[in-house]
Amino acid sequence: MRHREPGVIERNDDLRHIGWNSAYSGTRSGGWDNEAKDMKKLVLAMLSIAMLSSVAPLAAFAGLGVIDRACRQSDRSASSPQLCSCIQKVANSNLNMRERRKVAKWFKNPDKAEKVRMSDRSSDEALWQKYKAFGVQANKSCKA
């Protein structure tokens, strides 16, 4: 029997009896490179998935409840947790995230709402129309 250097496989026959694919035969610098590349891809894919799964929920919750929070922090005496939560639910169904963020700022600074209402920009006019419809719906849904 010949003496071999450790870690070197000289023939495909050496691994066939245990079910190894012949693509992985050869020296360390030969067929094993494919396995290392595959492992690197797998590790990178797993890290990407782990990062996305930890960041995605944060992104999803970043703007969740902005109307509710703004309502609760406002100085209005009529605001209660139940009312603010109801208004948030109506906002979720009537306004997109960007619009909810903008409208939430109006609780603290009503002058911003007035600027949008008076604006000649078509995007501001569209937002104001959606805001009015949202207000009507919130009034119907959230009456105490």
C-alpha positions in Angstrom: 0.0 0.0 0.0 1.2 3.5 -0.9 1.7 6.2 1.6 -0.4 9.3 1.0 -0.1 12.8 2.2 -2.9 13.6 4.7 -5.9 15.3 3.2 -5.1 14.4 -0.4 -7.4 12.1 -2.3 -5.8 10.7 -5.4 -8.7 8.7 -7.0 -12.4 9.0 -7.4 -12.7 5.3 -6.3 -11.5 6.3 -2.8 -14.8 8.0 -2.0 -17.3 6.2 -4.2 -17.9 3.5 -1.7 -19.3 6.0 0.8 -21.5 7.9 -1.8 -19.3 11.0 -2.4 -19.8 12.7 -5.7 -16.7 12.6 -7.9 -16.9 16.4 -8.3 -15.4 16.6 -4.8 -12.4 14.5 -5.6 -8.9 15.8 -6.0 -6.5 17.8 -3.9 -7.5 20.5 -1.5 -6.9 23.1 -4.2 -9.0 21.2 -6.7 -12.6 20.0 -6.1 -12.8 21.2 -2.5 -12.8 24.8 -3.8 -16.4 24.2 -5.0 -17.4 23.0 -1.6 -15.8 26.1 0.1 -17.6 28.4 -2.4 -20.9 26.7 -1.7 -20.4 26.9 2.0 -19.5 30.6 1.7 -22.7 31.2 -0.3 -24.8 29.3 2.3 -23.3 31.2 5.2 -23.8 34.6 3.5 -27.4 33.6 2.6 -28.1 32.6 6.2 -26.6 35.8 7.6 -28.7 37.9 5.1 -31.8 36.1 6.2 -30.9 36.6 9.9 -30.3 40.3 9.4 -33.5 40.8 7.4 -35.6 38.9 9.9 -34.3 41.1 12.7 -34.6 44.4 10.7 -37.9 43.8 9.0 -40.0 43.8 12.2 -38.3 47.0 13.2 -39.1 48.6 9.9 -42.7 47.4 10.1 -43.2 48.8 13.7 -41.3 52.1 13.1 -44.4 53.9 12.0 -47.0 51.7 13.6 -49.3 53.8 15.8 -48.0 57.2 15.0 -51.5 58.7 15.0 -52.2 57.0 18.3 -49.0 58.3 19.9 -49.6 61.8 18.6 -53.2 61.8 19.8 -52.2 60.6 23.3 -49.4 63.2 23.5 -51.7 66.1 22.4 -53.1 68.6 24.9 -56.7 67.8 23.9 -58.8 67.0 27.0 -61.1 64.6 25.0 -58.2 62.3 23.9 -58.4 59.0 25.7 -56.4 55.8 25.0 -59.6 54.2 23.6 -60.4 57.2 21.3 -56.8 57.5 20.1 -56.6 53.7 19.4 -59.8 53.9 17.4 -58.5 56.9 15.4 -55.4 54.9 14.6 -57.4 52.0 13.3 -59.3 54.3 11.0 -56.1 55.9 9.9 -54.6 52.5 9.1 -57.4 51.7 6.7 -57.7 55.2 5.1 -54.1 56.6 5.0 -50.9 55.1 3.9 -47.8 55.1 6.2 -46.4 58.3 4.7 -49.7 60.1 5.1 -50.1 58.9 8.6 -46.7 60.2 9.6 -47.5 63.6 8.1 -50.9 63.8 9.7 -49.5 62.7 13.1 -47.3 65.9 13.1 -50.5 68.0 12.7 -51.6 67.0 16.2 -48.6 68.8 17.7 -48.5 71.6 15.1 -51.9 72.4 13.6 -50.3 75.1 11.5 -48.8 72.4 9.3 -52.3 71.2 8.5 -53.4 74.6 7.6 -50.4 75.0 5.2 -51.4 71.8 3.4 -55.0 72.9 3.3 -54.1 76.2 1.7 -51.5 74.8 -0.6 -51.9 74.9 -4.4 -49.8 71.7 -4.9 -51.8 68.8 -6.2 -50.2 66.4 -3.8 -51.2 68.6 -0.9 -54.7 68.9 -2.3 -55.0 65.1 -2.6 -53.7 64.6 0.9 -56.2 67.1 2.3 -59.1 65.3 0.5 -58.0 62.0 2.0 -57.6 63.6 5.4 -61.1 65.0 5.3 -62.5 61.6 4.3 -60.4 60.1 7.1 -61.9 62.6 9.6 -65.5 61.8 8.6 -64.8 58.1 8.9 -63.1 58.5 12.3 -66.0 60.7 13.5 -68.5 57.9 12.6 -66.4 55.0 13.9 -65.0 56.5 17.1 -68.0 58.4 18.6 -68.2 57.7 22.3 
